[in-house]
């Protein structure tokens, strides 16, 4: 259903972004990957997504999204490599957990820059081309923490709320065009970013990792189960595909019931 479409997915060398890039490629899109990490992991992601596109390697940008000029450069590189950016998925993100009176300034700055400000730079760079071609989809991977808070995640919760605010603002500005802008708000998804939080919780509370997962990490997720990467990727495919043109400015939860509580 994405035949002939092009997509740039940020933070797609791992986790949710890789899942979205792969599903888009399987649906017929040409996809550019982006992310940091170990060269062998990046090479594997490029081969995996490339295979779904019928090429050896998917195009890739190593842009560090904590830098605004790098974000704009990544969008230009994607337009050059793919011919256009029809679908922009702002997905890259990091986490740091600490009480606010101990929260490191450098972590605050990095989380705001990568999880939030990069979305502004990427949208600003990609939107003119979408308007010109009369079609576009902007999908921001926010979080349940874009809609509600948890303690010790001041930067992450602030950045994700800001992403939801940016999503609504952009949606209003483009409401009369064939471009849409929406946010996906996942609960805890089984990825390296979330799995890394289980062990410290087990140590802190002196319980097994299994118990730390259900009693502490998934405390607020009524399903007591991880959301899977594929669940999020399918919602991203729906938003990018035909039939979602009237969905604009939405913050769509996919969280095992978290926001219902
Ligand atoms: P992940 O750690 O598996 O992947 C993060 C990706 O972002 C990687 O590809 C990494 O290389 C990239 N990245 C990090 N810093 C970067 C930088 N400076 N420049 C470019 N790329 C960078 O994490 P994930 O769980 O897949 O998270 C993806 C998104 O989903 C994030 O925005 C995260 O906040 C959001 N999210 C995750 C969960 C969850 O439970 N896993 C829940 C809600 C929202």
py3Dmol code that shows the C-alpha trace and the ligand (Angstrom):
import py3Dmol

protein = """\
ATOM      1  CA  UNK A   1       0.000   0.000   0.000  1.00  0.00           C
ATOM      2  CA  UNK A   2       3.036   2.299  -0.012  1.00  0.00           C
ATOM      3  CA  UNK A   3       4.128   1.554  -3.586  1.00  0.00           C
ATOM      4  CA  UNK A   4       5.842   4.608  -5.065  1.00  0.00           C
ATOM      5  CA  UNK A   5       6.115   6.352  -1.690  1.00  0.00           C
ATOM      6  CA  UNK A   6       9.340   7.469  -0.014  1.00  0.00           C
ATOM      7  CA  UNK A   7       9.966   7.584   3.723  1.00  0.00           C
ATOM      8  CA  UNK A   8      12.573   8.911   6.125  1.00  0.00           C
ATOM      9  CA  UNK A   9      12.449   7.207   9.534  1.00  0.00           C
ATOM     10  CA  UNK A  10      14.724   8.692  12.205  1.00  0.00           C
ATOM     11  CA  UNK A  11      16.264   6.464  14.859  1.00  0.00           C
ATOM     12  CA  UNK A  12      15.654   3.422  12.684  1.00  0.00           C
ATOM     13  CA  UNK A  13      18.763   1.367  13.471  1.00  0.00           C
ATOM     14  CA  UNK A  14      16.988  -0.215  16.458  1.00  0.00           C
ATOM     15  CA  UNK A  15      13.650  -0.819  18.154  1.00  0.00           C
ATOM     16  CA  UNK A  16      10.465   0.932  17.004  1.00  0.00           C
ATOM     17  CA  UNK A  17      12.100   2.892  14.185  1.00  0.00           C
ATOM     18  CA  UNK A  18      13.606  -0.239  12.649  1.00  0.00           C
ATOM     19  CA  UNK A  19      10.225  -1.985  12.908  1.00  0.00           C
ATOM     20  CA  UNK A  20       8.481   0.903  11.139  1.00  0.00           C
ATOM     21  CA  UNK A  21      11.161   1.130   8.418  1.00  0.00           C
ATOM     22  CA  UNK A  22      10.928  -2.603   7.762  1.00  0.00           C
ATOM     23  CA  UNK A  23       7.120  -2.626   7.532  1.00  0.00           C
ATOM     24  CA  UNK A  24       7.170   0.427   5.226  1.00  0.00           C
ATOM     25  CA  UNK A  25       9.717  -1.282   2.965  1.00  0.00           C
ATOM     26  CA  UNK A  26       7.622  -4.483   2.940  1.00  0.00           C
ATOM     27  CA  UNK A  27       4.625  -2.313   1.980  1.00  0.00           C
ATOM     28  CA  UNK A  28       6.506  -1.014  -1.067  1.00  0.00           C
ATOM     29  CA  UNK A  29       8.104   2.235   0.116  1.00  0.00           C
ATOM     30  CA  UNK A  30      11.671   3.358  -0.499  1.00  0.00           C
ATOM     31  CA  UNK A  31      13.044   4.090   2.971  1.00  0.00           C
ATOM     32  CA  UNK A  32      16.067   5.982   4.314  1.00  0.00           C
ATOM     33  CA  UNK A  33      17.336   4.897   7.716  1.00  0.00           C
ATOM     34  CA  UNK A  34      19.017   7.058  10.359  1.00  0.00           C
ATOM     35  CA  UNK A  35      20.565   6.387  13.711  1.00  0.00           C
ATOM     36  CA  UNK A  36      23.638   5.952  15.820  1.00  0.00           C
ATOM     37  CA  UNK A  37      25.084   2.751  17.232  1.00  0.00           C
ATOM     38  CA  UNK A  38      27.506  -0.043  16.446  1.00  0.00           C
ATOM     39  CA  UNK A  39      28.561  -0.260  12.774  1.00  0.00           C
ATOM     40  CA  UNK A  40      27.603  -3.949  12.628  1.00  0.00           C
ATOM     41  CA  UNK A  41      24.083  -3.214  13.935  1.00  0.00           C
ATOM     42  CA  UNK A  42      23.666  -0.398  11.399  1.00  0.00           C
ATOM     43  CA  UNK A  43      24.916  -2.634   8.578  1.00  0.00           C
ATOM     44  CA  UNK A  44      22.468  -5.388   9.617  1.00  0.00           C
ATOM     45  CA  UNK A  45      19.534  -2.924   9.707  1.00  0.00           C
ATOM     46  CA  UNK A  46      20.481  -1.576   6.254  1.00  0.00           C
ATOM     47  CA  UNK A  47      20.653  -5.103   4.801  1.00  0.00           C
ATOM     48  CA  UNK A  48      17.383  -6.179   6.450  1.00  0.00           C
ATOM     49  CA  UNK A  49      15.395  -3.155   5.221  1.00  0.00           C
ATOM     50  CA  UNK A  50      17.269  -3.192   1.891  1.00  0.00           C
ATOM     51  CA  UNK A  51      16.210  -6.821   1.298  1.00  0.00           C
ATOM     52  CA  UNK A  52      12.568  -5.794   1.696  1.00  0.00           C
ATOM     53  CA  UNK A  53      13.186  -3.004  -0.852  1.00  0.00           C
ATOM     54  CA  UNK A  54      14.928  -5.363  -3.290  1.00  0.00           C
ATOM     55  CA  UNK A  55      18.343  -3.685  -2.911  1.00  0.00           C
ATOM     56  CA  UNK A  56      21.528  -4.677  -1.074  1.00  0.00           C
ATOM     57  CA  UNK A  57      21.387  -1.883   1.479  1.00  0.00           C
ATOM     58  CA  UNK A  58      18.782   0.731   2.416  1.00  0.00           C
ATOM     59  CA  UNK A  59      20.067   4.317   2.175  1.00  0.00           C
ATOM     60  CA  UNK A  60      21.284   5.593   5.529  1.00  0.00           C
ATOM     61  CA  UNK A  61      22.102   8.915   7.226  1.00  0.00           C
ATOM     62  CA  UNK A  62      24.337   9.027  10.290  1.00  0.00           C
ATOM     63  CA  UNK A  63      23.039  12.512  11.240  1.00  0.00           C
ATOM     64  CA  UNK A  64      23.251  13.197  14.970  1.00  0.00           C
ATOM     65  CA  UNK A  65      19.798  14.593  15.698  1.00  0.00           C
ATOM     66  CA  UNK A  66      20.990  16.578  18.699  1.00  0.00           C
ATOM     67  CA  UNK A  67      22.261  19.116  16.121  1.00  0.00           C
ATOM     68  CA  UNK A  68      19.728  21.199  14.176  1.00  0.00           C
ATOM     69  CA  UNK A  69      21.863  21.653  11.022  1.00  0.00           C
ATOM     70  CA  UNK A  70      22.444  17.903  10.925  1.00  0.00           C
ATOM     71  CA  UNK A  71      18.679  17.271  10.964  1.00  0.00           C
ATOM     72  CA  UNK A  72      18.064  19.621   8.031  1.00  0.00           C
ATOM     73  CA  UNK A  73      21.018  18.041   6.191  1.00  0.00           C
ATOM     74  CA  UNK A  74      19.539  14.572   6.751  1.00  0.00           C
ATOM     75  CA  UNK A  75      16.230  15.637   5.142  1.00  0.00           C
ATOM     76  CA  UNK A  76      18.099  17.083   2.133  1.00  0.00           C
ATOM     77  CA  UNK A  77      20.151  13.877   1.842  1.00  0.00           C
ATOM     78  CA  UNK A  78      16.945  11.796   1.926  1.00  0.00           C
ATOM     79  CA  UNK A  79      15.365  13.948  -0.788  1.00  0.00           C
ATOM     80  CA  UNK A  80      18.479  13.461  -2.895  1.00  0.00           C
ATOM     81  CA  UNK A  81      18.673   9.688  -2.312  1.00  0.00           C
ATOM     82  CA  UNK A  82      14.949   8.900  -2.593  1.00  0.00           C
ATOM     83  CA  UNK A  83      13.788  11.711  -4.881  1.00  0.00           C
ATOM     84  CA  UNK A  84      11.430  13.048  -2.174  1.00  0.00           C
ATOM     85  CA  UNK A  85      10.355  12.572   1.423  1.00  0.00           C
ATOM     86  CA  UNK A  86       6.644  11.707   1.272  1.00  0.00           C
ATOM     87  CA  UNK A  87       6.525  10.249   4.779  1.00  0.00           C
ATOM     88  CA  UNK A  88       8.564  11.613   7.682  1.00  0.00           C
ATOM     89  CA  UNK A  89       8.652   9.576  10.889  1.00  0.00           C
ATOM     90  CA  UNK A  90      10.251  11.434  13.790  1.00  0.00           C
ATOM     91  CA  UNK A  91      11.121   8.523  16.031  1.00  0.00           C
ATOM     92  CA  UNK A  92      14.665   8.897  17.437  1.00  0.00           C
ATOM     93  CA  UNK A  93      14.701   9.224  21.202  1.00  0.00           C
ATOM     94  CA  UNK A  94      16.663   8.620  24.377  1.00  0.00           C
ATOM     95  CA  UNK A  95      15.758   8.319  28.054  1.00  0.00           C
ATOM     96  CA  UNK A  96      17.317   9.231  31.393  1.00  0.00           C
ATOM     97  CA  UNK A  97      15.721   8.503  34.765  1.00  0.00           C
ATOM     98  CA  UNK A  98      16.634  10.626  37.827  1.00  0.00           C
ATOM     99  CA  UNK A  99      14.943  12.891  40.397  1.00  0.00           C
ATOM    100  CA  UNK A 100      14.815  16.476  39.166  1.00  0.00           C
ATOM    101  CA  UNK A 101      17.142  17.802  41.872  1.00  0.00           C
ATOM    102  CA  UNK A 102      19.799  15.376  40.650  1.00  0.00           C
ATOM    103  CA  UNK A 103      18.971  15.501  36.926  1.00  0.00           C
ATOM    104  CA  UNK A 104      22.191  16.133  34.919  1.00  0.00           C
ATOM    105  CA  UNK A 105      21.960  19.320  32.778  1.00  0.00           C
ATOM    106  CA  UNK A 106      23.669  17.584  29.858  1.00  0.00           C
ATOM    107  CA  UNK A 107      21.028  14.806  29.871  1.00  0.00           C
ATOM    108  CA  UNK A 108      18.237  17.395  29.983  1.00  0.00           C
ATOM    109  CA  UNK A 109      19.702  19.234  26.977  1.00  0.00           C
ATOM    110  CA  UNK A 110      20.263  16.029  24.990  1.00  0.00           C
ATOM    111  CA  UNK A 111      16.740  14.694  25.608  1.00  0.00           C
ATOM    112  CA  UNK A 112      15.074  17.993  24.681  1.00  0.00           C
ATOM    113  CA  UNK A 113      17.243  18.270  21.545  1.00  0.00           C
ATOM    114  CA  UNK A 114      16.875  14.667  20.296  1.00  0.00           C
ATOM    115  CA  UNK A 115      13.345  13.800  21.460  1.00  0.00           C
ATOM    116  CA  UNK A 116      11.740  17.172  20.690  1.00  0.00           C
ATOM    117  CA  UNK A 117      13.708  19.899  18.865  1.00  0.00           C
ATOM    118  CA  UNK A 118      14.817  17.498  16.105  1.00  0.00           C
ATOM    119  CA  UNK A 119      11.121  17.056  15.218  1.00  0.00           C
ATOM    120  CA  UNK A 120      10.831  20.810  14.607  1.00  0.00           C
ATOM    121  CA  UNK A 121      13.913  20.890  12.376  1.00  0.00           C
ATOM    122  CA  UNK A 122      12.874  17.802  10.379  1.00  0.00           C
ATOM    123  CA  UNK A 123       9.290  18.996   9.849  1.00  0.00           C
ATOM    124  CA  UNK A 124      10.491  22.463   8.835  1.00  0.00           C
ATOM    125  CA  UNK A 125      12.855  20.928   6.269  1.00  0.00           C
ATOM    126  CA  UNK A 126      10.481  18.264   4.871  1.00  0.00           C
ATOM    127  CA  UNK A 127       7.140  20.118   4.750  1.00  0.00           C
ATOM    128  CA  UNK A 128       7.857  22.413   1.754  1.00  0.00           C
ATOM    129  CA  UNK A 129       8.481  19.377  -0.505  1.00  0.00           C
ATOM    130  CA  UNK A 130       5.326  17.653   0.750  1.00  0.00           C
ATOM    131  CA  UNK A 131       3.221  20.757   0.050  1.00  0.00           C
ATOM    132  CA  UNK A 132       4.759  21.114  -3.411  1.00  0.00           C
ATOM    133  CA  UNK A 133       3.975  17.487  -4.292  1.00  0.00           C
ATOM    134  CA  UNK A 134       0.510  17.757  -2.756  1.00  0.00           C
ATOM    135  CA  UNK A 135       0.834  14.773  -0.429  1.00  0.00           C
ATOM    136  CA  UNK A 136       2.606  14.074   2.817  1.00  0.00           C
ATOM    137  CA  UNK A 137       2.486  12.277   6.117  1.00  0.00           C
ATOM    138  CA  UNK A 138       4.283  13.439   9.266  1.00  0.00           C
ATOM    139  CA  UNK A 139       4.248  10.905  12.096  1.00  0.00           C
ATOM    140  CA  UNK A 140       5.833  11.771  15.425  1.00  0.00           C
ATOM    141  CA  UNK A 141       6.544   8.917  17.816  1.00  0.00           C
ATOM    142  CA  UNK A 142       5.668  10.559  21.142  1.00  0.00           C
ATOM    143  CA  UNK A 143       4.741   8.380  24.133  1.00  0.00           C
ATOM    144  CA  UNK A 144       2.101   7.793  26.792  1.00  0.00           C
ATOM    145  CA  UNK A 145       4.455  10.197  28.561  1.00  0.00           C
ATOM    146  CA  UNK A 146       3.348  12.809  26.010  1.00  0.00           C
ATOM    147  CA  UNK A 147      -0.072  12.733  27.665  1.00  0.00           C
ATOM    148  CA  UNK A 148       0.584  11.861  31.323  1.00  0.00           C
ATOM    149  CA  UNK A 149       3.618  12.029  33.598  1.00  0.00           C
ATOM    150  CA  UNK A 150       5.635   9.655  35.750  1.00  0.00           C
ATOM    151  CA  UNK A 151       8.166  10.688  38.380  1.00  0.00           C
ATOM    152  CA  UNK A 152      11.910  10.852  37.634  1.00  0.00           C
ATOM    153  CA  UNK A 153      11.467  11.409  33.900  1.00  0.00           C
ATOM    154  CA  UNK A 154      11.332  15.227  33.860  1.00  0.00           C
ATOM    155  CA  UNK A 155      13.133  15.734  30.544  1.00  0.00           C
ATOM    156  CA  UNK A 156      11.454  12.840  28.738  1.00  0.00           C
ATOM    157  CA  UNK A 157       7.925  13.738  29.888  1.00  0.00           C
ATOM    158  CA  UNK A 158       8.501  17.422  29.051  1.00  0.00           C
ATOM    159  CA  UNK A 159       9.906  16.605  25.613  1.00  0.00           C
ATOM    160  CA  UNK A 160       7.093  14.180  24.768  1.00  0.00           C
ATOM    161  CA  UNK A 161       4.359  16.616  25.887  1.00  0.00           C
ATOM    162  CA  UNK A 162       6.069  19.180  23.655  1.00  0.00           C
ATOM    163  CA  UNK A 163       6.001  16.725  20.727  1.00  0.00           C
ATOM    164  CA  UNK A 164       2.224  16.357  21.145  1.00  0.00           C
ATOM    165  CA  UNK A 165       1.864  20.178  21.230  1.00  0.00           C
ATOM    166  CA  UNK A 166       3.998  20.554  18.109  1.00  0.00           C
ATOM    167  CA  UNK A 167       1.968  17.837  16.361  1.00  0.00           C
ATOM    168  CA  UNK A 168      -1.304  19.697  17.034  1.00  0.00           C
ATOM    169  CA  UNK A 169       0.135  23.036  15.905  1.00  0.00           C
ATOM    170  CA  UNK A 170       1.532  21.661  12.639  1.00  0.00           C
ATOM    171  CA  UNK A 171      -1.769  19.823  12.021  1.00  0.00           C
ATOM    172  CA  UNK A 172      -3.692  23.093  12.225  1.00  0.00           C
ATOM    173  CA  UNK A 173      -1.252  24.881   9.926  1.00  0.00           C
ATOM    174  CA  UNK A 174      -1.588  22.181   7.221  1.00  0.00           C
ATOM    175  CA  UNK A 175      -5.241  21.293   7.798  1.00  0.00           C
ATOM    176  CA  UNK A 176      -6.315  22.491   4.337  1.00  0.00           C
ATOM    177  CA  UNK A 177      -3.519  20.690   2.528  1.00  0.00           C
ATOM    178  CA  UNK A 178      -3.253  16.945   1.686  1.00  0.00           C
ATOM    179  CA  UNK A 179      -0.512  16.626   4.326  1.00  0.00           C
ATOM    180  CA  UNK A 180      -1.287  15.305   7.815  1.00  0.00           C
ATOM    181  CA  UNK A 181       0.639  15.350  11.090  1.00  0.00           C
ATOM    182  CA  UNK A 182      -0.107  12.913  13.903  1.00  0.00           C
ATOM    183  CA  UNK A 183       1.540  11.524  17.014  1.00  0.00           C
ATOM    184  CA  UNK A 184       1.685   7.921  18.201  1.00  0.00           C
ATOM    185  CA  UNK A 185       1.719   7.506  21.983  1.00  0.00           C
ATOM    186  CA  UNK A 186       2.964   4.031  22.903  1.00  0.00           C
ATOM    187  CA  UNK A 187       3.095   2.665  26.422  1.00  0.00           C
ATOM    188  CA  UNK A 188       6.050   0.415  27.250  1.00  0.00           C
ATOM    189  CA  UNK A 189       7.279  -1.267  24.085  1.00  0.00           C
ATOM    190  CA  UNK A 190       9.708  -4.197  24.149  1.00  0.00           C
ATOM    191  CA  UNK A 191      12.846  -2.425  22.824  1.00  0.00           C
ATOM    192  CA  UNK A 192      16.400  -1.823  24.124  1.00  0.00           C
ATOM    193  CA  UNK A 193      15.356   1.631  25.446  1.00  0.00           C
ATOM    194  CA  UNK A 194      12.616   0.201  27.687  1.00  0.00           C
ATOM    195  CA  UNK A 195      14.258  -3.135  28.541  1.00  0.00           C
ATOM    196  CA  UNK A 196      17.251  -1.198  29.935  1.00  0.00           C
ATOM    197  CA  UNK A 197      14.952   0.145  32.677  1.00  0.00           C
ATOM    198  CA  UNK A 198      14.048  -3.302  34.089  1.00  0.00           C
ATOM    199  CA  UNK A 199      17.380  -4.269  35.687  1.00  0.00           C
ATOM    200  CA  UNK A 200      17.879  -1.022  37.679  1.00  0.00           C
ATOM    201  CA  UNK A 201      14.291  -1.368  39.001  1.00  0.00           C
ATOM    202  CA  UNK A 202      14.938  -4.987  40.055  1.00  0.00           C
ATOM    203  CA  UNK A 203      18.100  -3.914  41.892  1.00  0.00           C
ATOM    204  CA  UNK A 204      16.436  -0.878  43.488  1.00  0.00           C
ATOM    205  CA  UNK A 205      13.511  -2.894  44.861  1.00  0.00           C
ATOM    206  CA  UNK A 206      15.412  -6.148  45.531  1.00  0.00           C
ATOM    207  CA  UNK A 207      13.095  -8.274  43.352  1.00  0.00           C
ATOM    208  CA  UNK A 208      13.506 -10.489  40.278  1.00  0.00           C
ATOM    209  CA  UNK A 209      13.584  -8.844  36.845  1.00  0.00           C
ATOM    210  CA  UNK A 210      10.266 -10.544  36.051  1.00  0.00           C
ATOM    211  CA  UNK A 211       8.620  -8.976  39.107  1.00  0.00           C
ATOM    212  CA  UNK A 212      10.268  -5.611  38.443  1.00  0.00           C
ATOM    213  CA  UNK A 213       8.736  -5.682  34.971  1.00  0.00           C
ATOM    214  CA  UNK A 214       5.131  -6.306  36.027  1.00  0.00           C
ATOM    215  CA  UNK A 215       5.081  -4.553  39.423  1.00  0.00           C
ATOM    216  CA  UNK A 216       7.187  -1.479  38.665  1.00  0.00           C
ATOM    217  CA  UNK A 217       7.884  -0.813  34.962  1.00  0.00           C
ATOM    218  CA  UNK A 218       4.439  -1.953  33.773  1.00  0.00           C
ATOM    219  CA  UNK A 219       2.790  -0.644  36.953  1.00  0.00           C
ATOM    220  CA  UNK A 220       0.673   1.741  34.882  1.00  0.00           C
ATOM    221  CA  UNK A 221       0.106  -0.535  31.872  1.00  0.00           C
ATOM    222  CA  UNK A 222      -3.089  -2.457  32.749  1.00  0.00           C
ATOM    223  CA  UNK A 223      -2.376  -5.233  30.228  1.00  0.00           C
ATOM    224  CA  UNK A 224       0.820  -6.069  32.201  1.00  0.00           C
ATOM    225  CA  UNK A 225       2.276  -7.004  28.830  1.00  0.00           C
ATOM    226  CA  UNK A 226       4.787  -5.217  26.639  1.00  0.00           C
ATOM    227  CA  UNK A 227       3.409  -3.439  23.581  1.00  0.00           C
ATOM    228  CA  UNK A 228       5.296  -5.038  20.681  1.00  0.00           C
ATOM    229  CA  UNK A 229       7.257  -3.111  18.033  1.00  0.00           C
ATOM    230  CA  UNK A 230       4.955  -4.601  15.349  1.00  0.00           C
ATOM    231  CA  UNK A 231       1.897  -3.086  17.090  1.00  0.00           C
ATOM    232  CA  UNK A 232       3.421   0.390  16.777  1.00  0.00           C
ATOM    233  CA  UNK A 233       4.648  -0.231  13.221  1.00  0.00           C
ATOM    234  CA  UNK A 234       1.139  -1.228  12.098  1.00  0.00           C
ATOM    235  CA  UNK A 235      -0.292   2.024  13.449  1.00  0.00           C
ATOM    236  CA  UNK A 236       2.471   3.943  11.648  1.00  0.00           C
ATOM    237  CA  UNK A 237       1.574   2.052   8.453  1.00  0.00           C
ATOM    238  CA  UNK A 238      -2.096   2.961   8.848  1.00  0.00           C
ATOM    239  CA  UNK A 239      -1.195   6.647   9.282  1.00  0.00           C
ATOM    240  CA  UNK A 240       1.057   6.566   6.202  1.00  0.00           C
ATOM    241  CA  UNK A 241      -1.307   4.545   4.017  1.00  0.00           C
ATOM    242  CA  UNK A 242      -4.480   5.345   2.115  1.00  0.00           C
ATOM    243  CA  UNK A 243      -7.607   5.924   4.179  1.00  0.00           C
ATOM    244  CA  UNK A 244      -6.066   7.972   6.989  1.00  0.00           C
ATOM    245  CA  UNK A 245      -6.286  11.370   5.260  1.00  0.00           C
ATOM    246  CA  UNK A 246      -8.894  12.693   7.701  1.00  0.00           C
ATOM    247  CA  UNK A 247      -6.802  11.815  10.753  1.00  0.00           C
ATOM    248  CA  UNK A 248      -4.891  14.985  11.631  1.00  0.00           C
ATOM    249  CA  UNK A 249      -3.503  16.370  14.873  1.00  0.00           C
ATOM    250  CA  UNK A 250      -4.319  13.175  16.749  1.00  0.00           C
ATOM    251  CA  UNK A 251      -2.291  11.678  19.581  1.00  0.00           C
ATOM    252  CA  UNK A 252      -3.076   7.983  19.177  1.00  0.00           C
ATOM    253  CA  UNK A 253      -2.546   5.787  22.222  1.00  0.00           C
ATOM    254  CA  UNK A 254      -1.248   2.248  21.908  1.00  0.00           C
ATOM    255  CA  UNK A 255      -0.577   1.426  25.530  1.00  0.00           C
ATOM    256  CA  UNK A 256      -2.449  -1.640  26.819  1.00  0.00           C
ATOM    257  CA  UNK A 257      -5.035   0.615  28.507  1.00  0.00           C
ATOM    258  CA  UNK A 258      -2.666   2.998  30.364  1.00  0.00           C
ATOM    259  CA  UNK A 259      -4.522   6.203  29.436  1.00  0.00           C
ATOM    260  CA  UNK A 260      -7.904   4.680  30.288  1.00  0.00           C
ATOM    261  CA  UNK A 261      -7.033   4.332  33.958  1.00  0.00           C
TER     262      UNK A 261
END
"""
ligand_1 = """\
44
LIG
P 15.851 2.382 20.839
O 16.878 2.770 21.841
O 15.684 0.937 20.491
O 16.091 3.177 19.476
C 16.372 4.544 19.470
C 16.881 4.952 18.104
O 17.206 6.353 18.140
C 18.160 4.226 17.698
O 18.120 3.946 16.315
C 19.245 5.247 18.007
O 20.411 5.082 17.218
C 18.516 6.527 17.659
N 19.149 7.709 18.247
C 19.403 7.963 19.555
N 20.052 9.140 19.672
C 20.196 9.632 18.417
C 20.801 10.806 17.881
N 21.391 11.732 18.654
N 20.783 10.987 16.546
C 20.212 10.055 15.729
N 19.622 8.943 16.184
C 19.626 8.728 17.510
O 14.507 3.020 21.382
P 12.955 2.756 21.066
O 12.342 2.212 22.295
O 12.769 2.066 19.780
O 12.455 4.268 20.956
C 12.079 4.889 19.743
C 11.128 6.042 20.059
O 9.965 5.524 20.671
C 11.720 7.061 21.032
O 11.328 8.364 20.633
C 11.057 6.693 22.345
O 10.970 7.785 23.209
C 9.703 6.247 21.856
N 8.970 5.418 22.798
C 9.507 4.233 23.240
C 8.781 3.473 24.148
C 9.287 2.174 24.681
O 8.738 1.675 25.662
N 10.290 1.575 24.104
C 7.520 3.926 24.607
C 7.023 5.121 24.129
C 7.755 5.863 23.220
"""
view = py3Dmol.view(width=600, height=400)
view.addModel(protein, "pdb")
view.setStyle({"model": 0}, {"cartoon": {"style": "trace"}})
view.addModel(ligand_1, "xyz")
view.setStyle({"model": 1}, {"stick": {}})
view.zoomTo()
view.show()
